[in-house]
């Protein structure tokens, strides 16, 4: 199974790279990740993804979130989930209208990630009010809030038909199980947003967590790139040895891609490929991972630029 998933990802990666504009190659790589479980042959999938991307461009215009390059990842996630651009756009509008009517907090990224999560989880625009009920139930205090993760999870719970009470129960149960297994609390709290929709076996978590940590020792790029949060999400499968083998195999395979990804990107891709083998990967995860990497790159550029500015000023004095 692992080799089949990796082989499909490599084929998708090559196909998306061949079609995407030069400036969108990183986005194309995460579109390939979002397409892993799509029930289409690669040629059909590529055509449907770019067709859906064009529909998103027409419906969103130049300024609304997600950005134009990111829309390919969103489009592919929609295709993989058997959903349409029209359903996404309708859900996005409904969330905005309902949020305004309720005086609710502004949603991250204009509600785009929440809308994508809602429709790819099987939900519909008419569930916008229910979404805000679930969001209110699981929301952390504002000073501890991880807004985007909360909204994506609330939308997923809504699409699955969970009540607000059930949603908060699932989230607390997942967080407590991860902490009990030995995951540091701050990583457990983040990972819980990803795995709360799954049915974990708390008894198997501790062993899986230990096995995964042992597996990444001596592999600094994989250890730092995946992080404890990533390892915790893999541990949720309950099968540590299988996930450890899948993670290492996927990381080595991703390192062979052309062009070769940086270590951060390679680790995130490997994590999702390993999750796909356990049936835990969701198409929207690709968009979240890409957004995180782009934000990190932007922060690095800002830091380097600021550092260069300080040197230049000092030299001029």
PyMOL commands that set and color helices and strands:
alter all, ss='L'
color gray80, all
select helices_A, chain A and resi 2-19+22-34+42-60+71-80+85-102+108-120+125-138+142-144+147-159+164-180+185-195+202-215+220-235+240-254+263-277+283-316
alter helices_A, ss='H'
color red, helices_A
deselect
rebuild
show_as cartoon
